[in-house]
């Protein structure tokens, strides 16, 4: 016997599969078709990069012995019908999906025929992928008047244009970098280097399939959850959060606390982080490759336990920075985008130039020595040293060293000492000679640090020795102490 059953899924519809019209009225006398089970849980796992959201919905459904017909409709939504799955989370040993059909006369609809040995209630889960749901993260950072600590709040704005209504939904975000090339190669049975040979349509299809597989794997989904997982804010909330590192990927399933109703066509701003008294460090940096040819003021903290953070990576987003001004008000300092911040990494905010700190490079002196000559018509080289070798038209200069003495002048007009970090890049064979606290940042870049007292001017001096012509032996900068050290 086939028992009709109706389940409203707002607007996903599980209704009676009335496969035998002749017995419809008789069955209806025995089954209360007006009873609509409440939705137990709904969970959204949103992956922005591929416009893909994994949806899990659970309901408690009453079954009768025999064959029960369930109807599922995705009309007027962006649900991918090929991704729809039905699972039994309780009483699974007494329930079985016999088949799934797509009736030609009823588009955007499918039927499940479920064989039941149960006369009673079971929890079912429907999972599917949909498009049209996205998220964006933003932060509010408020520094105290002394700029020694900050309060940090994070909000996630979820926008629903999927065509579906989601009530009391638990929201989870795929945060970080996901490398899909390896997954595409696996799905397409190709080498990683051959993925680019796929046609545009094949690549798009494999990319979406790879993203869907990654979301399910990262979510730890292996066929549903048991009864114990349904006593919190939603399925799976009891499982520990995990960071996944795989190949060139590092991504994380970030769970927003609590649940929210997100109607179709609406956006909801959800608070995901609120931490007070996060320690703050201020540093002035000169890094032309990153910030342009200017000295910038930085707010620095770290996503770790010592900073009262570090329980999860932080999503990428916009940070708006304020400072308390001592008059029960806030001064706006600026905003910028930050990338995904793994646990243990720095949070670095560029506040731009500080008008109270003057930064300039002053050239103090220049001279040339270690000159080498090649005598005309010969392969003989001699060094010009105190006039012992006469320079004439029959000789050619083949090598020399240029010496330039610089002062990195910093005027600190603020009321506090400032920490300074300077990076300068030099091409060719160069010696950086100084008593400064200097080191190689890379083979062509020198980094040095200093502290400039409040209200003081400091000349941070260094000598640059450029080896030119035959004197050039390599292409790198070497950091050397001054002769008197």
Secondary structure as UniProt FT lines:
FT   STRAND          2..4
FT   STRAND          7..9
FT   TURN            10..11
FT   STRAND          12..16
FT   HELIX           21..23
FT   HELIX           24..30
FT   TURN            33..34
FT   STRAND          39..47
FT   HELIX           48..50
FT   STRAND          52..63
FT   STRAND          66..73
FT   TURN            75..76
FT   HELIX           81..83
FT   STRAND          85..88
FT   HELIX           92..94
FT   STRAND          95..101
FT   TURN            104..105
FT   STRAND          109..116
FT   STRAND          120..130
FT   STRAND          133..143
FT   TURN            145..146
FT   STRAND          149..160
FT   STRAND          166..177
FT   HELIX           181..188
FT   HELIX           192..197
FT   HELIX           200..218
FT   TURN            219..220
FT   HELIX           227..230
FT   TURN            235..238
FT   STRAND          243..246
FT   TURN            247..248
FT   STRAND          249..255
FT   STRAND          260..262
FT   TURN            264..265
FT   STRAND          266..279
FT   STRAND          281..287
FT   HELIX           288..291
FT   STRAND          296..302
FT   HELIX           305..307
FT   STRAND          317..324
FT   STRAND          330..338
FT   TURN            343..344
FT   STRAND          346..350
FT   TURN            355..356
FT   STRAND          357..375
FT   TURN            376..377
FT   STRAND          381..384
FT   TURN            386..387
FT   TURN            393..394
FT   STRAND          395..412
FT   STRAND          418..425
FT   STRAND          429..433
FT   STRAND          437..442
FT   TURN            443..444
FT   STRAND          445..452
FT   TURN            454..455
FT   STRAND          457..469
FT   TURN            470..471
FT   STRAND          477..480
FT   TURN            483..484
//
